[in-house]
Amino acid sequence: MKSPASRFYLWVVAAIILGGVVGHFFPDFGVKLKPLGDGFISLIKMLIGPIIFLTVVLGIAGVADVKKVGRVGAKAILYFEVVSTFALVIGLMVVNTLKPGAGFNANVADLDPKKVAEAIGYAHKAEEQSTVDFLLHIIPKTFTDAFTGEGSLLQVLLLAVLFGFALLHMGKAGEKVMDLFETLSKAFFGIMSMVMKLAPIGAGAAMAFTIGKFGIESLGPLLKLMGSFYLTCALFVLIVLGAIARLTGFSILRFIRYIRDELLLVLGTSSSESALVPLMRKLERLGCSKPVVGLVVPSGYSFNLDGTNIYLTMAAIFVAQALNVELTLTQEITLLAVAMLTSKGASGVTGAGFITLAATLTVVPAVPVAGLALILGIDRFMSEARALTNLIGNGVATVVVARWENELDRDKLNHELINPPSALDLDAELPSDHHGPLSDKAA
């Protein structure tokens, strides 16, 4: 007899398949289902800010040694930068080897004027946000602004870090606040548990809209770019992340199976944010300590966007190839360097993926920004692979940093990977040190 967790997993799979069928055979009706998908994602986003804030505050305030917080953060940033560079380089190598844009022979003058105008609009948005603007955007105008629709995850992280350090220095005087935050955290996780029960509806409706709106058959020659991009993401996950996982002591394939429910949720909604909180709970059950999970996962959503990095390089080179623009090695390296910077702001801007691509492309004047209109129609389909790769990358990063900090329970890791629980079962029992400080025990 199947467990409730297994049945729920099958419901999510069935909903995504049904959504694809509805979108394909009844496109008009599929498009009308968009509010259901949007509503589900809005419910998730509504809870992400408070949950991340409480998790990070409790994680920092529960650490006895302030230096450990800085050490975990430094190790995470170092890991993010190294692995992100690998993602950019792999994207560059594959797109130059397969040349998906070769033979496209596109002309900017022949492109759809509406799509060109929309692409140029994204470029203008990219130009409006300078490096200084990005840094200033991390600071919310008021405490509550970070939790509104205009706020960003980076703003929430900044407030959480400051609040956590303040409680840490208060000692016993901050214990009452900690107790309150413990209770609030349980309440918000309880709300998230209720919301996640709507996952089949949200994922199915979002898939129906995507297929109904864009249609698989309308993709035409752009399928080569999509295929190259999905292939590159798969190679990155299996080879780069697979090697990292093996060095850390676990199998990447078992890890992917362990977070399969989150991956299905992301596949249906095209949003990695929808699986952020369930992923954090899963990683705690996997044996990673609460503070490490609370610090690495949220920061990874802003700084460890492996799928986005691959997309930036491949899409930019594809546009150049499609327009028959020959780029020099210097120009390609310049694109690589700029992509490393622009990708860091991807989570803080509306229309993030396409805006950061426009910002990256503007550094090479030889490639018209209007050429982005070529891939505007398939960006939604590629966003799914971006989100899936980002999610897997952040999960692996958390396990790695936990291992570096000797905060990984290897016995629990091996047991959970062999006997994976339901990713969407947020009411499952958590480790006994759920809000405890970082341990000094070796894994």
N, C-alpha and C positions, 0 to 999 in steps of 0.2 A: 504493500500500500504506500502510495506516494505521500511524503510529508507536505504540510502546508507551504513550506519554503519551495519545494520542487513544483508544486502546482502553481504558485505565483510566478515562478520563473517561466513556466510554459505559457501562462497568461500573457506575459510581456512579449514573448516570442510570437505568439499567435496574433497579438494586437498589431505588432509591427508588420507582419506578413499581410494581415487583413487590410491594414492601412495602405500598403503598397498596391494591393489588388484594387481597392476602391479608387485610389488616385489614378490608376492606369485605365480602368474601364469606365469610371464615372468621374472624370476630372473636375467638372463643375461642382459636383457635390463634395469632392475631396478638398477643393479650395475653400469651400464654405466651412469646413471643419477646423480651419486655422485658429479660431478663437479658443477651441478646447486645448490645443497644443500650447498656445500663448498663455492661456490661463494657468496651466500646470507649471510652466516655467516661471511665471510671475509668482506663484505660490512658493516655489523653491527659492527664488531670489529674495523674496520677502524675509526669509528666515536665515539666509546665509550670513548677513552682516552681524546680527546678534550672536549667532552660534560661533562664528569665527572669533568675535571679540571675547566672548566668555571663555572659549577654549584656550586662546592664547594667553589671556590674563591669568587664568588658573594654572596654566602650564608654567609661566614665568614666576608667578608668586609662590608656586610650590617648590621651586628650586632653591636649595640651601646655599649654593655657591653661584654668585652672580656671574663669575667668569665662565661657567658652563653654558649660560645662555648665549654669551658672545661667541663661545667656541662652536656651539651647534650652528649658530647663524653663519659663521665664517666658513665652516665646512660645507654647509648647504650651498652657499653662494659659489664657492670654489667648484663644487661638483656641477652646479648649474652651468657655469661658464664653459667648463671643459666639454661636457656632453652636448651643450647647445652648439658649440663649434663643430663637433663631429656631425651633427645634424645638418648644419649649413653646408659643410664640405661634401657630404654624401649627396645632398640635393644638387649641388653644382656638378658633381661628377656624373650623376645619372642623366641629368638633362642634357649635358654635353655629349654623352655617349649615345643615348637613344634619339636625341634631336626630335622631340615630338612636334616642334613648330616648323621643321624643315618641309618645304613644299607647300606650305599654307598659302604663300604669296599674297598676303592680305595687303590692302591699301587703306590707309586711314580715311581717304575721301569716300571709300565705298561702304564704310561702316554705318550702322544704324545711328542716325543723329541723336536719338534719345539716349541710346547707350553711351555714346561719346560724351554727351552732356553730363550724364550721371557719373561717368568715370572721371571727368574733369572736376566735377563737384567733390569727389572723394579726394582728389589731389589738392584742392583748395583747403579742405579740412585738415589735410596732413600738413600743409604749409602753415596753417594757423597755429599749430602746436609746436613751438620750438622746444629745445632742451630745457630752457629756463621755465617755460610754461608747464612742461611735464613735471619738473621738480616741485614747482609751486602748487601744482594740482594735488600733490600728495598731502598737502596740508589743508584740511577742511576749514571753511570759514567759521563754522561753529562746531561744537561737539556733536550735535545731532545731524549735521549735514552729511557726515560720513555714512549714515544709515538710511539716507533718503535715496530716491531714484537717481539723483544727480551725483551721488557719491561713488567711490570706487573701493575695491578691495584693499588697495594700498593705503587709503585713508583709514580704513578700519584697522589695518595692521599697525599703523603708526600710533593710533590712540590706544590700542591694546598693549603694545610694547611699553608705552609711557605709563599706562595705568598699572600694568603688571609690576614694573620696577618700583613704582610708588608704593604699592602694597607690600612688596618685598622689603623695602626699607622701613615700613611702619612696624614690622614685627608682630607682636601679639595684638596691637591695636587694630591691625587689619584683618584679624581672624573673623570678626563678625561680617565684614564685607565678603570675605571668602565664602563663609557659610551661605550667605545670601546668593552669591553667584553660583555656588554649587546647586542650590535649589532651582534657580532660574535656568541653569544649563539643562537640568533634567526635564524641566517644563518645555523648553524649546525643542529638545530632542524628542519629547513626546508628541509635540505638534508635527515635527518632521515625519515621525512614524505614521501619523494619520494621513499626511499629505502624500507620502510615498505609496499608499494604497491606491492612489489614482494614477500611478505610473502607466498601467496598460492603456488607459484612456488617453493620457497626454502623449505618450510615445506613438500610439497608433494614429491619432489625429494629426500629429506633426508630420508623420511619414506620408499620410494621405495628401496633405497639402503640398509637400515637396514634389511628389510624383505628379499630382494633378496640375500644379502650377507650371512646372518646367518640362515634364514628360521625358522619359528616357529616350524615345525615338528621335527627339528634336536635337539631341546632342551632336550628332553627325561626326565630323572629323575631330571634334574636341575630345572624343573618347580616348584618343591616343595620349593626350595630356593627362586625363584622369587616370588612365591605366598606369602611366609612368609614375604618377604621384602616389597612387595606392601601392604600387610595387616598391617604391622607395621607402615609404613608411613601414611596409612589412619588413624590408631588409634591415632598416634601422632598428626596429623592435627585436627582430630575431637575432641579428648579428651583433650590433653594438650593445643594446640593452641585455641581450642574451649572454654576452660575454661578461658584462658587469655583474649580472645576476649569478652566473656560475662562480665568479671570483668571490662573491659574497656568500655563496653556499646554498643557492636555491635554483630551481629551474624556472626559466621565464615562461615556458608553456604551462606549467602548473600554476604559476602566478596569474597568468591570463585567465585560466579556468577558474581560479579563485575569485576574480573580480568580474566574472562574465556577466552578472546581472547589471553591474554599473556600466559595462561596455554596451550592453543592449539598450540601456536607458539613454546613453549618449548617442547611440546610433539612431534611435528614434527621434530624439529631440534636437540633434546636431549641436548640443550645448554641453560642454564638460562641467559647467557649473551645476547642472542638475544632479550630478553624481558626487559632488564635492563632499558633502556631509556623510553619505553612506560609505565613501571611500575611507574617510578618516576613522569611522567606526570599525571598518573591516581591518585596517592596518593595526589598530589597537588590539583587536582579537588575534591578529597574526603574531603578536609578540613585541611590537614596537611600543616604547613607553609613551604615555600620554603627552608629556611636554615636547618630545621630539616630533610626534605627529602634529601637534598644535602649531609648532614653529615651521616645520618644513613644508607641509602640504599647502597652507595658505600662501606662503611666499613663493612656492613653486608655481602656483597659478598665475603669478605675475612675472616670474623670472626664469621659469623652466618650461618654455613652450616649444618643445622639440618639433611637434607637428607643424606649428606655425613657422618655425625657422626653415624647415624643408620646403614648405609652400612658398615662402618669400623668394627664395633663390630660384626654384623651378619655374614659378609663374613669371618672374621678371625675365629670365632667359628665354622662356617660351615666347613671350611677346616680341622680344628682339628677333628671334628666329622666324616667327610668323611674318614679321614686317621686313624680313631680309636685311636686318641690320647686323653687321659683323661687329662683335664686341672684342676688344683687345683683352689680353690677360689682365692688364692693369685695371680696366673697367670692371671686369668680373670680380677681381679681388676687392675693388672699391664697393661693389654691390654687397659682397660678403661682409665687409667690415661695417657698412651702414646697417645691414639687416640685423647684425648682432645688437645694435643700439635700438633700432626702431621696434624690434620685437618685444623689448622690455616694457614698452608702453601699451602693448596690444590690449591688455585687459582693462585699461582705464579709459578707453575711447569708444564711443558709440560707432558701430560698424567697423570694429577693430581690425579684422583681417584685411579688408580691402583698403582701409585707410593707411595701414602700415605698409602695405604693398606699394601704394601710390607714393608714400614718403620715401621708400627705398628706391623706386624707379626714377624719381626726380633728380637723383645725383648723377644720372647718365643722360645728358640732354639729347644724345643721339637717338634715344628711344622715346617716341612721343607718348606722353601719358595717356593720350586718347586711345592708344592701343589696348589699354586695359579693358575696353569695351568688348574685346574678343573673348574674354573669360568671365565677363560679368554674369552670364547666364548659367555657368556651371560652378560658380563660386560656392553656392549652397551645397552642391554635391561633394565638393572637396572639403568643405568645412567639417563634414562628418569624420573624414580620415584625420584631419587636423586635431579634432577634439579627442578622438580615440587614442591617437599617439600621445597627445599631451597628458591624458589621464594615466596611461600605462607608465609614461616617463616619470610622472610625479610619484606614483606608487613605488616604483623601483628606487627612486631617489630617497624616499623616506626610509626604506629598509636599509639602504646603504649607509645613510648617515647614522641611523640607530646602531648599526653594526660597528661603525667607527667609534661611536660613543660608548660601546659596550652596554647598550640599552636595548638589545634584541634578545628575546628569549628564544633560543634556537630550538628547544624542544617543542615549544608552542608553534613556532614557525613550521617545523616539519609536520606536526600533527594537523595543523589547520590546512596546509596545502594538500595533504592527502585526503582530508575530510572537510572540504569547503562548506561553510554554512551559507544560508541565503544572504546575499548582499543587501537585500531590502528589508531584512528582519532587524529593524532598529531597536526592538525591545529585548534583543538577546542580552544575556548577561555579559558584562564587561569585566576586564581584569580587576583584581582586587585593589591594584594601585592606580585606579582610574584617574585620580587627581593627585597622586602622590608625586614627590620630588624625584628628580633623576637619581638613579641608583649608581653606586660605585662598583657593583658586582660585575665581573666579567661574564660575557655571554657564554 
